[in-house]
Amino acid sequence: MLLVVGILQLIYTQEQLMQWVNIRNTPAGDLLFPYITYLGDGGFFVLICLIALVYNRRIGGMALASFALSSLASLFLKTIVFPNSPRPLLYFEHSTYQYHIIKGLEIYSYNSFPSGHTTTAFALFSLFAFLDERKSRSLFFLLLAFLTGYSRVYLFQHFVEDAYVGSLVGTISSAIVYVALHSWALKKTPADDN
C-alpha cells in the first residue's frame, strides 16, 4: 500500500490526487469520515495506551513509546522543518475547480505537512499489526490506518502527500519501538507466574 501510494506521488500532482479523492465524495462518506478521522486523534491513542497499560503494562509501555516517538517526529516536521505549510483549503482558495467540502466542518489552513492524524493512526495500528500473533488481523489494522489517512484527504484537511508521509512516520516509529522493545515486552518476570 505504501509503495503504491508512493508511486502515485511520482506520477500525479497533488492537485490531481486531491481531485481524484474529492470527486469520489458520497453522502455516506460525508457522514462517516468525520468520525473515522478520530481514529487518528492523539486522545484516542492515549486512551488505547491507558487501556493497554491496565491489561499489560509492557505492551502499554510500547504503545506509549510509539505514541511519543511518532508525535514528536510529526510535531518536529510540522513546526520546525515545514512551518505554516498551507492546507488544501488555503492552497486552492483561488482555484476554479469546485471542490466538495462538507458543510459545517471546521477546516484548518496551516500546518499541513505531515498529517498528524495519519501519523498517529499508522503508529497505533501498525504496532497492533506487529504485536498480533494472528496475522490475518493485521490487514484489518492496516485498513483502519488507511481509512484514517484517506479521511484526512476526503475531509479536505490534508494533501495526499501529507497523509503519505504521516503513514511513513507512524509506521517507522512503531517499527523502531517494536524492534527495540519487543523482547522486553514479551519477557516473563516472576510476577507473571503468580
TORBASE-235920 format. One record per atom (N, C-alpha, C): residue in one letter; atom name; x negated, y, z. Coordinates in pm, whole numbers. Layout:
<sites>
["A" "CA" [X Y Z]]
...
</sites>
This chain:
<sites>
["M" "N" [-83 -118 0]]
["M" "CA" [0 0 0]]
["M" "C" [-88 126 0]]
["L" "N" [-191 126 87]]
["L" "CA" [-281 242 91]]
["L" "C" [-355 257 -42]]
["L" "N" [-390 147 -103]]
["L" "CA" [-459 152 -232]]
["L" "C" [-369 208 -341]]
["V" "N" [-245 163 -345]]
["V" "CA" [-151 209 -448]]
["V" "C" [-125 359 -434]]
["V" "N" [-97 404 -313]]
["V" "CA" [-70 547 -293]]
["V" "C" [-197 628 -319]]
["G" "N" [-313 572 -286]]
["G" "CA" [-439 639 -316]]
["G" "C" [-459 658 -466]]
["I" "N" [-426 556 -544]]
["I" "CA" [-438 566 -690]]
["I" "C" [-340 670 -745]]
["L" "N" [-218 671 -689]]
["L" "CA" [-120 772 -733]]
["L" "C" [-171 914 -709]]
["Q" "N" [-250 931 -601]]
["Q" "CA" [-308 1062 -572]]
["Q" "C" [-403 1107 -683]]
["L" "N" [-468 1011 -747]]
["L" "CA" [-563 1043 -854]]
["L" "C" [-494 1066 -988]]
["I" "N" [-379 1005 -1008]]
["I" "CA" [-311 1010 -1137]]
["I" "C" [-218 1131 -1148]]
["Y" "N" [-148 1162 -1039]]
["Y" "CA" [-45 1267 -1043]]
["Y" "C" [-82 1385 -953]]
["T" "N" [-26 1501 -984]]
["T" "CA" [-44 1619 -899]]
["T" "C" [48 1607 -778]]
["Q" "N" [19 1686 -676]]
["Q" "CA" [105 1686 -558]]
["Q" "C" [245 1734 -593]]
["E" "N" [254 1826 -687]]
["E" "CA" [385 1875 -730]]
["E" "C" [466 1763 -796]]
["Q" "N" [401 1684 -882]]
["Q" "CA" [471 1572 -947]]
["Q" "C" [516 1468 -844]]
["L" "N" [429 1438 -747]]
["L" "CA" [465 1340 -645]]
["L" "C" [579 1392 -557]]
["M" "N" [576 1521 -523]]
["M" "CA" [684 1579 -443]]
["M" "C" [817 1572 -519]]
["Q" "N" [813 1603 -647]]
["Q" "CA" [936 1599 -726]]
["Q" "C" [987 1456 -740]]
["W" "N" [896 1359 -754]]
["W" "CA" [937 1219 -764]]
["W" "C" [1012 1175 -639]]
["V" "N" [960 1212 -522]]
["V" "CA" [1028 1178 -396]]
["V" "C" [1155 1259 -382]]
["N" "N" [1147 1388 -409]]
["N" "CA" [1259 1479 -384]]
["N" "C" [1381 1447 -470]]
["I" "N" [1360 1403 -592]]
["I" "CA" [1473 1374 -681]]
["I" "C" [1548 1247 -637]]
["R" "N" [1485 1167 -554]]
["R" "CA" [1544 1041 -508]]
["R" "C" [1620 1060 -377]]
["N" "N" [1672 1178 -354]]
["N" "CA" [1750 1203 -233]]
["N" "C" [1888 1139 -245]]
["T" "N" [1939 1096 -132]]
["T" "CA" [2072 1036 -126]]
["T" "C" [2140 1083 2]]
["P" "N" [2272 1076 8]]
["P" "CA" [2340 1110 134]]
["P" "C" [2294 1021 250]]
["A" "N" [2269 893 223]]
["A" "CA" [2221 803 329]]
["A" "C" [2081 845 375]]
["G" "N" [1994 881 281]]
["G" "CA" [1860 927 316]]
["G" "C" [1865 1055 397]]
["D" "N" [1954 1146 357]]
["D" "CA" [1970 1272 430]]
["D" "C" [2016 1247 573]]
["L" "N" [2090 1141 593]]
["L" "CA" [2140 1107 726]]
["L" "C" [2035 1033 808]]
["L" "N" [1964 939 747]]
["L" "CA" [1872 851 821]]
["L" "C" [1732 908 843]]
["F" "N" [1674 971 742]]
["F" "CA" [1534 1013 754]]
["F" "C" [1506 1115 865]]
["P" "N" [1601 1205 898]]
["P" "CA" [1573 1293 1013]]
["P" "C" [1557 1217 1145]]
["Y" "N" [1609 1095 1152]]
["Y" "CA" [1593 1011 1272]]
["Y" "C" [1472 920 1259]]
["I" "N" [1452 863 1140]]
["I" "CA" [1337 775 1118]]
["I" "C" [1207 849 1145]]
["T" "N" [1203 977 1114]]
["T" "CA" [1080 1055 1131]]
["T" "C" [1034 1059 1276]]
["Y" "N" [1128 1038 1371]]
["Y" "CA" [1091 1038 1514]]
["Y" "C" [1005 918 1553]]
["L" "N" [998 817 1468]]
["L" "CA" [909 704 1496]]
["L" "C" [763 749 1495]]
["G" "N" [736 866 1438]]
["G" "CA" [601 921 1436]]
["G" "C" [581 1034 1536]]
["D" "N" [678 1056 1620]]
["D" "CA" [666 1162 1720]]
["D" "C" [572 1118 1832]]
["G" "N" [488 1210 1876]]
["G" "CA" [393 1178 1984]]
["G" "C" [463 1131 2110]]
["G" "N" [578 1190 2141]]
["G" "CA" [653 1148 2259]]
["G" "C" [698 1004 2251]]
["F" "N" [736 959 2131]]
["F" "CA" [776 819 2112]]
["F" "C" [657 726 2136]]
["F" "N" [539 764 2084]]
["F" "CA" [419 683 2103]]
["F" "C" [384 674 2251]]
["V" "N" [390 785 2321]]
["V" "CA" [358 785 2465]]
["V" "C" [457 697 2541]]
["L" "N" [585 703 2505]]
["L" "CA" [685 617 2569]]
["L" "C" [651 470 2548]]
["I" "N" [614 434 2426]]
["I" "CA" [575 296 2396]]
["I" "C" [451 257 2477]]
["C" "N" [356 350 2489]]
["C" "CA" [236 324 2569]]
["C" "C" [271 296 2715]]
["L" "N" [362 375 2770]]
["L" "CA" [402 357 2910]]
["L" "C" [474 223 2930]]
["I" "N" [560 188 2836]]
["I" "CA" [628 58 2843]]
["I" "C" [525 -54 2834]]
["A" "N" [429 -41 2744]]
["A" "CA" [324 -142 2729]]
["A" "C" [242 -153 2856]]
["L" "N" [212 -40 2920]]
["L" "CA" [135 -43 3046]]
["L" "C" [205 -123 3154]]
["V" "N" [338 -116 3158]]
["V" "CA" [416 -190 3258]]
["V" "C" [403 -340 3233]]
["Y" "N" [409 -381 3107]]
["Y" "CA" [407 -525 3075]]
["Y" "C" [266 -583 3064]]
["N" "N" [172 -503 3016]]
["N" "CA" [34 -550 3002]]
["N" "C" [-55 -427 3001]]
["R" "N" [-120 -401 3114]]
["R" "CA" [-194 -275 3126]]
["R" "C" [-310 -264 3025]]
["R" "N" [-366 -375 2985]]
["R" "CA" [-476 -369 2888]]
["R" "C" [-425 -333 2748]]
["I" "N" [-315 -393 2708]]
["I" "CA" [-256 -358 2578]]
["I" "C" [-208 -213 2584]]
["G" "N" [-149 -174 2696]]
["G" "CA" [-109 -34 2713]]
["G" "C" [-228 60 2706]]
["G" "N" [-342 17 2763]]
["G" "CA" [-464 97 2755]]
["G" "C" [-514 111 2612]]
["M" "N" [-503 1 2536]]
["M" "CA" [-541 8 2394]]
["M" "C" [-450 104 2319]]
["A" "N" [-322 98 2348]]
["A" "CA" [-226 187 2281]]
["A" "C" [-258 333 2315]]
["L" "N" [-286 360 2441]]
["L" "CA" [-322 497 2480]]
["L" "C" [-451 543 2411]]
["A" "N" [-547 453 2401]]
["A" "CA" [-673 487 2333]]
["A" "C" [-647 517 2185]]
["S" "N" [-563 438 2122]]
["S" "CA" [-529 461 1982]]
["S" "C" [-457 594 1965]]
["F" "N" [-364 623 2057]]
["F" "CA" [-292 750 2051]]
["F" "C" [-388 866 2067]]
["A" "N" [-478 857 2164]]
["A" "CA" [-573 965 2189]]
["A" "C" [-665 987 2069]]
["L" "N" [-723 879 2017]]
["L" "CA" [-817 892 1905]]
["L" "C" [-748 947 1781]]
["S" "N" [-632 892 1746]]
["S" "CA" [-562 936 1625]]
["S" "C" [-512 1080 1639]]
["S" "N" [-461 1114 1757]]
["S" "CA" [-411 1250 1779]]
["S" "C" [-523 1353 1775]]
["L" "N" [-635 1322 1839]]
["L" "CA" [-748 1415 1837]]
["L" "C" [-803 1433 1696]]
["A" "N" [-812 1325 1620]]
["A" "CA" [-861 1335 1482]]
["A" "C" [-767 1419 1397]]
["S" "N" [-636 1395 1411]]
["S" "CA" [-537 1471 1336]]
["S" "C" [-539 1618 1375]]
["L" "N" [-545 1644 1504]]
["L" "CA" [-548 1782 1553]]
["L" "C" [-673 1855 1505]]
["F" "N" [-788 1787 1507]]
["F" "CA" [-912 1846 1459]]
["F" "C" [-900 1884 1312]]
["L" "N" [-845 1793 1231]]
["L" "CA" [-828 1822 1089]]
["L" "C" [-731 1937 1065]]
["K" "N" [-619 1936 1139]]
["K" "CA" [-517 2039 1122]]
["K" "C" [-564 2178 1163]]
["T" "N" [-633 2187 1274]]
["T" "CA" [-664 2318 1331]]
["T" "C" [-805 2370 1301]]
["I" "N" [-900 2280 1281]]
["I" "CA" [-1038 2322 1259]]
["I" "C" [-1078 2314 1112]]
["V" "N" [-1055 2199 1050]]
["V" "CA" [-1101 2179 913]]
["V" "C" [-1006 2242 810]]
["F" "N" [-876 2225 829]]
["F" "CA" [-776 2277 735]]
["F" "C" [-673 2365 806]]
["P" "N" [-717 2473 870]]
["P" "CA" [-621 2556 943]]
["P" "C" [-524 2627 848]]
["N" "N" [-402 2635 891]]
["N" "CA" [-298 2708 817]]
["N" "C" [-274 2658 676]]
["S" "N" [-298 2530 650]]
["S" "CA" [-266 2478 517]]
["S" "C" [-114 2484 498]]
["P" "N" [-70 2536 383]]
["P" "CA" [75 2556 364]]
["P" "C" [149 2425 347]]
["R" "N" [269 2422 401]]
["R" "CA" [358 2308 381]]
["R" "C" [437 2331 252]]
["P" "N" [508 2228 205]]
["P" "CA" [578 2240 76]]
["P" "C" [673 2360 66]]
["L" "N" [748 2390 171]]
["L" "CA" [844 2499 163]]
["L" "C" [775 2631 129]]
["L" "N" [663 2659 193]]
["L" "CA" [588 2781 166]]
["L" "C" [517 2772 30]]
["Y" "N" [457 2658 2]]
["Y" "CA" [381 2640 -121]]
["Y" "C" [469 2656 -245]]
["F" "N" [591 2604 -239]]
["F" "CA" [682 2606 -354]]
["F" "C" [786 2718 -346]]
["E" "N" [764 2818 -262]]
["E" "CA" [868 2919 -243]]
["E" "C" [901 2996 -372]]
["H" "N" [809 3004 -466]]
["H" "CA" [835 3075 -591]]
["H" "C" [855 2980 -709]]
["S" "N" [871 2853 -680]]
["S" "CA" [889 2753 -786]]
["S" "C" [1028 2767 -848]]
["T" "N" [1037 2740 -977]]
["T" "CA" [1166 2742 -1046]]
["T" "C" [1238 2608 -1032]]
["Y" "N" [1165 2506 -986]]
["Y" "CA" [1226 2374 -965]]
["Y" "C" [1317 2381 -843]]
["Q" "N" [1434 2324 -852]]
["Q" "CA" [1530 2326 -742]]
["Q" "C" [1508 2203 -652]]
["Y" "N" [1434 2221 -546]]
["Y" "CA" [1408 2112 -452]]
["Y" "C" [1527 2090 -362]]
["H" "N" [1552 1964 -331]]
["H" "CA" [1659 1928 -238]]
["H" "C" [1607 1942 -96]]
["I" "N" [1676 2021 -16]]
["I" "CA" [1640 2039 124]]
["I" "C" [1766 2015 207]]
["I" "N" [1753 1937 312]]
["I" "CA" [1867 1905 398]]
["I" "C" [1910 2030 473]]
["K" "N" [2038 2061 465]]
["K" "CA" [2091 2181 532]]
["K" "C" [2077 2167 683]]
["G" "N" [2033 2276 746]]
["G" "CA" [2022 2281 891]]
["G" "C" [1894 2221 948]]
["L" "N" [1811 2164 863]]
["L" "CA" [1686 2103 908]]
["L" "C" [1579 2211 921]]
["E" "N" [1513 2216 1037]]
["E" "CA" [1405 2312 1056]]
["E" "C" [1282 2262 982]]
["I" "N" [1233 2345 890]]
["I" "CA" [1117 2307 810]]
["I" "C" [1005 2405 838]]
["Y" "N" [888 2353 867]]
["Y" "CA" [774 2436 903]]
["Y" "C" [700 2486 779]]
["S" "N" [616 2586 800]]
["S" "CA" [546 2649 687]]
["S" "C" [396 2622 684]]
["Y" "N" [335 2593 799]]
["Y" "CA" [189 2581 806]]
["Y" "C" [146 2450 874]]
["N" "N" [15 2428 876]]
["N" "CA" [-48 2310 937]]
["N" "C" [4 2180 876]]
["S" "N" [-8 2175 746]]
["S" "CA" [43 2061 672]]
["S" "C" [-51 1941 670]]
["F" "N" [-180 1966 666]]
["F" "CA" [-275 1857 638]]
["F" "C" [-357 1819 760]]
["P" "N" [-353 1692 801]]
["P" "CA" [-269 1581 756]]
["P" "C" [-137 1578 832]]
["S" "N" [-51 1486 797]]
["S" "CA" [76 1471 866]]
["S" "C" [53 1403 1001]]
["G" "N" [84 1476 1108]]
["G" "CA" [68 1421 1243]]
["G" "C" [164 1307 1271]]
["H" "N" [289 1319 1224]]
["H" "CA" [386 1211 1245]]
["H" "C" [341 1082 1176]]
["T" "N" [290 1097 1054]]
["T" "CA" [244 979 981]]
["T" "C" [122 919 1049]]
["T" "N" [31 1003 1097]]
["T" "CA" [-86 955 1170]]
["T" "C" [-42 874 1291]]
["T" "N" [51 929 1368]]
["T" "CA" [99 862 1489]]
["T" "C" [167 729 1456]]
["A" "N" [254 731 1354]]
["A" "CA" [326 608 1317]]
["A" "C" [230 499 1272]]
["F" "N" [132 533 1190]]
["F" "CA" [38 431 1143]]
["F" "C" [-54 385 1255]]
["A" "N" [-89 474 1346]]
["A" "CA" [-170 432 1461]]
["A" "C" [-94 332 1546]]
["L" "N" [31 363 1576]]
["L" "CA" [114 275 1660]]
["L" "C" [143 142 1592]]
["F" "N" [197 148 1472]]
["F" "CA" [244 25 1409]]
["F" "C" [131 -60 1353]]
["S" "N" [20 0 1314]]
["S" "CA" [-93 -83 1271]]
["S" "C" [-155 -153 1392]]
["L" "N" [-157 -86 1507]]
["L" "CA" [-206 -153 1628]]
["L" "C" [-118 -273 1662]]
["F" "N" [14 -255 1653]]
["F" "CA" [105 -367 1676]]
["F" "C" [77 -480 1577]]
["A" "N" [53 -445 1451]]
["A" "CA" [25 -546 1348]]
["A" "C" [-104 -621 1380]]
["F" "N" [-207 -548 1427]]
["F" "CA" [-334 -612 1463]]
["F" "C" [-316 -708 1581]]
["L" "N" [-236 -667 1678]]
["L" "CA" [-222 -743 1803]]
["L" "C" [-125 -860 1793]]
["D" "N" [-27 -849 1706]]
["D" "CA" [77 -952 1699]]
["D" "C" [22 -1080 1638]]
["E" "N" [39 -1190 1708]]
["E" "CA" [-10 -1318 1659]]
["E" "C" [73 -1370 1542]]
["R" "N" [199 -1329 1535]]
["R" "CA" [284 -1369 1423]]
["R" "C" [268 -1266 1312]]
["K" "N" [185 -1298 1217]]
["K" "CA" [151 -1203 1111]]
["K" "C" [269 -1168 1022]]
["S" "N" [376 -1250 1023]]
["S" "CA" [494 -1217 943]]
["S" "C" [558 -1088 993]]
["R" "N" [541 -1057 1121]]
["R" "CA" [597 -933 1175]]
["R" "C" [513 -812 1136]]
["S" "N" [389 -835 1093]]
["S" "CA" [303 -724 1052]]
["S" "C" [366 -644 939]]
["L" "N" [432 -714 845]]
["L" "CA" [499 -645 735]]
["L" "C" [609 -554 787]]
["F" "N" [681 -599 889]]
["F" "CA" [785 -516 949]]
["F" "C" [725 -391 1011]]
["F" "N" [614 -406 1084]]
["F" "CA" [549 -290 1145]]
["F" "C" [499 -193 1038]]
["L" "N" [441 -247 931]]
["L" "CA" [392 -161 824]]
["L" "C" [507 -92 751]]
["L" "N" [620 -159 739]]
["L" "CA" [739 -97 679]]
["L" "C" [784 22 763]]
["L" "N" [785 7 896]]
["L" "CA" [823 119 984]]
["L" "C" [727 237 968]]
["A" "N" [598 207 960]]
["A" "CA" [499 313 941]]
["A" "C" [518 381 807]]
["F" "N" [538 302 702]]
["F" "CA" [558 357 568]]
["F" "C" [683 445 563]]
["L" "N" [793 397 621]]
["L" "CA" [916 476 621]]
["L" "C" [899 607 694]]
["T" "N" [820 606 801]]
["T" "CA" [795 730 874]]
["T" "C" [718 829 786]]
["G" "N" [612 781 720]]
["G" "CA" [536 867 630]]
["G" "C" [622 917 515]]
["Y" "N" [702 829 458]]
["Y" "CA" [790 868 348]]
["Y" "C" [891 973 396]]
["S" "N" [938 958 519]]
["S" "CA" [1036 1054 573]]
["S" "C" [979 1195 577]]
["R" "N" [849 1207 604]]
["R" "CA" [788 1339 614]]
["R" "C" [788 1409 478]]
["V" "N" [772 1332 371]]
["V" "CA" [777 1390 236]]
["V" "C" [923 1413 196]]
["Y" "N" [1008 1316 226]]
["Y" "CA" [1151 1328 193]]
["Y" "C" [1211 1452 258]]
["L" "N" [1172 1478 383]]
["L" "CA" [1226 1593 458]]
["L" "C" [1161 1725 419]]
["F" "N" [1069 1721 324]]
["F" "CA" [1001 1840 271]]
["F" "C" [911 1905 377]]
["Q" "N" [864 1823 472]]
["Q" "CA" [774 1872 576]]
["Q" "C" [628 1860 534]]
["H" "N" [598 1766 445]]
["H" "CA" [460 1739 407]]
["H" "C" [449 1699 260]]
["F" "N" [330 1719 206]]
["F" "CA" [297 1667 74]]
["F" "C" [261 1519 87]]
["V" "N" [261 1448 -25]]
["V" "CA" [224 1306 -24]]
["V" "C" [81 1290 27]]
["E" "N" [-10 1380 -12]]
["E" "CA" [-149 1369 34]]
["E" "C" [-159 1385 186]]
["D" "N" [-73 1465 247]]
["D" "CA" [-72 1482 392]]
["D" "C" [-36 1350 461]]
["A" "N" [70 1286 407]]
["A" "CA" [113 1159 463]]
["A" "C" [8 1050 436]]
["Y" "N" [-52 1052 319]]
["Y" "CA" [-152 952 284]]
["Y" "C" [-273 961 377]]
["V" "N" [-326 1080 396]]
["V" "CA" [-442 1096 485]]
["V" "C" [-402 1065 629]]
["G" "N" [-281 1103 669]]
["G" "CA" [-233 1067 802]]
["G" "C" [-228 916 821]]
["S" "N" [-187 844 716]]
["S" "CA" [-182 697 726]]
["S" "C" [-322 639 741]]
["L" "N" [-418 699 670]]
["L" "CA" [-557 652 683]]
["L" "C" [-613 680 822]]
["V" "N" [-590 802 872]]
["V" "CA" [-640 839 1006]]
["V" "C" [-580 748 1112]]
["G" "N" [-449 725 1105]]
["G" "CA" [-383 639 1203]]
["G" "C" [-430 496 1198]]
["T" "N" [-441 442 1077]]
["T" "CA" [-484 302 1061]]
["T" "C" [-629 285 1104]]
["I" "N" [-716 375 1063]]
["I" "CA" [-858 365 1100]]
["I" "C" [-875 380 1251]]
["S" "N" [-800 471 1312]]
["S" "CA" [-807 489 1458]]
["S" "C" [-771 360 1531]]
["S" "N" [-662 298 1488]]
["S" "CA" [-621 174 1554]]
["S" "C" [-718 59 1525]]
["A" "N" [-775 57 1405]]
["A" "CA" [-875 -47 1374]]
["A" "C" [-997 -32 1464]]
["I" "N" [-1042 92 1485]]
["I" "CA" [-1157 117 1573]]
["I" "C" [-1125 72 1715]]
["V" "N" [-1008 110 1765]]
["V" "CA" [-968 72 1901]]
["V" "C" [-954 -79 1912]]
["Y" "N" [-894 -141 1811]]
["Y" "CA" [-876 -286 1814]]
["Y" "C" [-1010 -358 1818]]
["V" "N" [-1103 -319 1732]]
["V" "CA" [-1234 -383 1728]]
["V" "C" [-1308 -360 1859]]
["A" "N" [-1300 -239 1912]]
["A" "CA" [-1375 -205 2034]]
["A" "C" [-1317 -270 2160]]
["L" "N" [-1184 -285 2165]]
["L" "CA" [-1121 -327 2291]]
["L" "C" [-1047 -460 2285]]
["H" "N" [-1043 -523 2171]]
["H" "CA" [-965 -646 2158]]
["H" "C" [-1008 -755 2255]]
["S" "N" [-1140 -784 2264]]
["S" "CA" [-1184 -890 2356]]
["S" "C" [-1157 -852 2501]]
["W" "N" [-1172 -724 2534]]
["W" "CA" [-1141 -680 2671]]
["W" "C" [-992 -696 2700]]
["A" "N" [-907 -665 2605]]
["A" "CA" [-762 -672 2628]]
["A" "C" [-715 -814 2647]]
["L" "N" [-782 -910 2583]]
["L" "CA" [-738 -1049 2593]]
["L" "C" [-811 -1129 2701]]
["K" "N" [-912 -1067 2764]]
["K" "CA" [-990 -1137 2866]]
["K" "C" [-904 -1162 2989]]
["K" "N" [-909 -1285 3038]]
["K" "CA" [-833 -1319 3160]]
["K" "C" [-912 -1279 3281]]
["T" "N" [-840 -1232 3382]]
["T" "CA" [-900 -1199 3510]]
["T" "C" [-841 -1292 3614]]
["P" "N" [-902 -1304 3731]]
["P" "CA" [-844 -1388 3837]]
["P" "C" [-702 -1347 3872]]
["A" "N" [-669 -1219 3860]]
["A" "CA" [-535 -1173 3892]]
["A" "C" [-432 -1227 3792]]
["D" "N" [-477 -1256 3668]]
["D" "CA" [-386 -1309 3566]]
["D" "C" [-338 -1451 3600]]
["D" "N" [-421 -1526 3677]]
["D" "CA" [-385 -1663 3710]]
["D" "C" [-285 -1673 3825]]
["N" "N" [-266 -1564 3897]]
["N" "CA" [-173 -1566 4012]]
["N" "C" [-31 -1546 3970]]
</sites>
